[in-house]
Amino acid sequence: MENKLNEKNIALFLDVDGVLNQYRVSERIKRFKIGYDYTFQPFSKKVLRLAKLVNKYNLDVYLFSAWTIDDLQRYLPFKIKGDTRKWACNVNDISKEYKHSILIDDEVQGLFNNVGERYDLDSTIITYQPNYNFGLVLKDFKNIERILKTTNE
């Protein structure tokens, strides 16, 4: 049976640390000692702005993160559709089901497959890299929305 492209939705592959969280080293060390809850700010402005984009553009969100759906879902006002285990090969496979795909990660260059080898994303996947010190800021949301508008035309 042939896979049919999902013409309506866009896949959004989302990292958490350095994207929704600031990525300060001191905070990261505390997180490892205390747990993920310490550094994640539930329903922060970033999360709420992202939720508006998810709803407005009917995005299917997949985690591209060391976080798991169980760790994160209770903090988000939108549903996570799946988890890529931060492997580019999984992103490539999932993105084939969509007309458009966007990956937001503060470390886009460091992609690997499930056996630890360097792995490249398909050229059809749009990547967006925020500054890991700040995570997504207002100008990033504006840029991402511009990308979404372009892919929706």
KAMO-V272843 format. One record per helix or strand of 2 or more residues. SS is the DSSP state (2 for helix, 1 for strand). FROM is the first residue (numbers start at 1). TO is the last residue. If there is no record, write none. Layout:
ss->SS from->FROM to->TO
ss->SS from->FROM to->TO
//
This chain:
ss->1 from->6 to->14
ss->2 from->25 to->34
ss->2 from->36 to->38
ss->2 from->45 to->56
ss->1 from->59 to->63
ss->2 from->69 to->75
ss->1 from->80 to->83
ss->2 from->88 to->95
ss->1 from->98 to->104
ss->1 from->125 to->128
ss->2 from->138 to->152
//
